[in-house]
């Protein structure tokens, strides 16, 4: 019996419109009723993960945000795990981004600080208009070194994006070559993410298991992209989405349907509930 299900958000639980289907909601609800811990495990900023936890009725659970840099116990309303980048490394990352004229933003606690309003920052800016004030993502457009220095060692993650995938890959190689002690991964083909070395969803999930007293073999993890690889390998049952990258499908124990076809619900039904849910 699986005691914990770790679920990625984008391109896994969420459809292309960033919504959660009724079938996915129902499967998660029924699994939770059976005593299974549901852990949303995302690269998103903490407030963005908490938004979906609230929608799913998971406010008494633990969530993983910023690709594993933060673990928040929602019931206790406190971070139980937090790993930030050294400030000097953050300064070096921004230098490389500016030299290569590429978009970036970074997360400082519950605030997104972006070089300019574009890509993810533009998405959240528009999304904020639909949300009550307490659920909005704080967004600051700022390109100043002093702001970065003021964040100290509390920056959890950099996100670097460009339509030119080769440019993103080139910047990744430069960062990996010039800045020791950082971890790089991708959450999509053109989205590079940079954290402190050792920060990933697997490491965060290891902490969650220790925190909750759950063995790795009692964990089911569901994901789709490079930043889910270690988590899928770690779990007793690793599930890849049909739309996942090939590398992840190859290491997964099972491949479910896509994020547009209730893939999360289908996996939960098969391995936890034992039957399809009615919606």
FENNORHU-V586721 format. One record per backbone hydrogen bond with DSSP energy under -0.5 kcal/mol. NH is the residue of the N-H (numbers start at 1). CO is the residue of the C=O. If there is no record, write none. Layout:
# FENNORHU-V586721
NH/CO
NH/CO
This chain:
# FENNORHU-V586721
3/218
4/218
5/37
6/4
6/220
7/5
7/39
8/222
12/9
13/8
13/9
14/9
15/19
18/15
21/19
25/21
26/22
27/23
28/24
29/25
30/26
31/27
32/28
33/29
34/30
35/32
36/31
37/3
39/5
39/37
40/38
41/7
42/64
48/45
49/45
50/46
51/47
52/48
53/49
54/50
55/51
56/52
57/54
58/53
61/58
63/72
64/40
65/70
66/44
67/42
68/42
68/65
69/65
69/66
70/65
71/81
72/63
73/78
74/61
74/72
75/61
77/73
78/73
80/71
81/71
83/69
85/155
89/86
90/86
91/87
92/88
93/89
94/90
95/91
96/92
97/93
98/94
99/95
100/96
101/98
102/97
103/161
105/159
106/113
107/157
108/106
108/111
109/107
109/154
111/108
112/138
113/106
113/111
114/112
114/140
115/104
118/116
121/118
122/118
123/119
124/120
125/121
126/122
127/123
128/124
129/125
129/126
130/127
131/127
131/128
135/132
136/132
136/133
138/110
140/112
142/114
142/140
148/144
149/145
150/146
151/147
151/148
152/149
154/151
156/107
157/107
158/194
159/105
160/192
161/103
162/190
165/163
168/164
169/165
170/166
171/167
172/168
173/169
174/170
175/171
176/172
177/173
178/174
179/175
180/178
182/179
183/195
185/193
187/191
188/191
191/188
192/160
192/190
193/185
194/158
195/183
197/181
199/196
200/198
201/227
204/200
205/201
206/202
207/203
208/204
209/205
210/206
211/207
212/208
213/209
214/209
218/215
219/216
220/4
221/237
222/6
223/239
227/186
228/225
229/226
232/228
233/229
234/230
235/231
236/216
236/219
237/219
239/221
239/237
240/254
241/223
242/257
244/241
245/224
248/245
249/245
250/246
251/247
252/248
253/238
254/238
256/240
256/254
261/258
263/258
266/262
267/263
268/264
269/265
270/266
271/267
272/268
273/268
274/269
279/277
